Amino acid sequence: MGIDLQLHDGRPHWPSRRSKRKPTLIRQSFEHGEALAELIAKLPVNTSGKLWMVDPYNDTAFDGQVAEAALREIPDLLDRCTEDAQVQAVQDLAAYLKDCAATPGSYLIFVGD
C-alpha cells in the first residue's frame, strides 16, 4: 500500500467528464508512498482536519483551499513520525500542499493503491 502525489494545473478529468482542456501534470512523487500511507492511516477520523480523508486505496483530490487547510496539519503529522522515511514523506507532502495552495486552479491528487 502506498500513496503517490500528483500536482496538476487543473482538476483531472475522470472518464465520465467532458472538457476541451486537459489539465497538465506539473510534477509527481512516488518516492515516499509507503511511509505516507502508514502515517495517514493512523490519523484519527472525523476530525476538523483534511488529511484523514485521504483514501489509501482510491484517488483523493484536494483543491488549493483544502491544500492550504491541510498545511496546518503538518506539524502534528511530523510529531507522529517515528522514522526518517516518514519525516521525508511529510516534508514532501508539505511541499506539494504549499505548491497547490500557491497555484491558482491547481489540484493535488493522492493516488492510492
Secondary structure as UniProt FT lines:
FT   STRAND          3..8
FT   TURN            15..16
FT   STRAND          25..29
FT   TURN            31..32
FT   HELIX           33..41
FT   HELIX           51..53
FT   TURN            56..57
FT   STRAND          60..63
FT   HELIX           64..71
FT   TURN            72..73
FT   HELIX           74..79
FT   HELIX           84..102
FT   TURN            104..105
FT   STRAND          107..112
//
